[in-house]
Amino acid sequence: MLNLLIKDPLEFIIIAIPLLYSIIFHELAHGWVAYLMGDPTAKSLGRLSLNPLKHLDPMGTIMLFVFGFGWAKPVPVNFGRLHDRRKGMVLVSAAGIITNMLIAFIALFLNRLLSLSPSSTPGELLYYLAQINIMLAAFNLIPLPPLDGSKILMGFASPGIQNCFFRFERYGFFIIIALLYFGVLNPVINFFQWMILSLIKLLLP
């Protein structure tokens, strides 16, 4: 999921493809790590693909273009088929976040390496690519079901707490929407964005 409202149509067109593929790479990372750890569910369903049609959620796509808030179809993962369920839950869930952070790092690295002007089209594209992926990573770090942060936390939790999270997951989406609408999650997202950007800046040459 991503909340990114762009009012300028040209600006939205510039970021449409980076936005789309940032979400796709996020989902692909989940599926590939799950496959490497013993769960072939995503592969058997043809979800380990760069074809956008494999990942687009009809309602999520409509919401994205109309309201600037949308989502892709989550890659299915059967945690019970992983070689190590606890370790797998952490690694599979973290894979999407790490992928978005890596894309943001590459975008900022190229921008610095090429000394691009922020007003140039390549510079603007790389800026948005970094911003989009930092936002995706920060948002998914929130430890509320069904976001990745909750599953990373579950990997370290007791079975009882894990079951509570799984039961809560069916309502989590609606609770997150409400919390976003009222701005409750904004400080959390801003903190995670600051944390991710600070880490990237430390790693930039």
Secondary structure as GFF3:
##gff-version 3
##sequence-region A 1 205
A	DSSP	beta_strand	2	3	.	.	.	ID=ss1
A	DSSP	alpha_helix	9	36	.	.	.	ID=ss2
A	DSSP	alpha_helix	41	44	.	.	.	ID=ss3
A	DSSP	three_ten_helix	52	54	.	.	.	ID=ss4
A	DSSP	alpha_helix	58	67	.	.	.	ID=ss5
A	DSSP	beta_strand	69	70	.	.	.	ID=ss6
A	DSSP	three_ten_helix	79	81	.	.	.	ID=ss7
A	DSSP	alpha_helix	85	113	.	.	.	ID=ss8
A	DSSP	alpha_helix	121	140	.	.	.	ID=ss9
A	DSSP	alpha_helix	148	154	.	.	.	ID=ss10
A	DSSP	alpha_helix	159	181	.	.	.	ID=ss11
A	DSSP	alpha_helix	186	203	.	.	.	ID=ss12
###
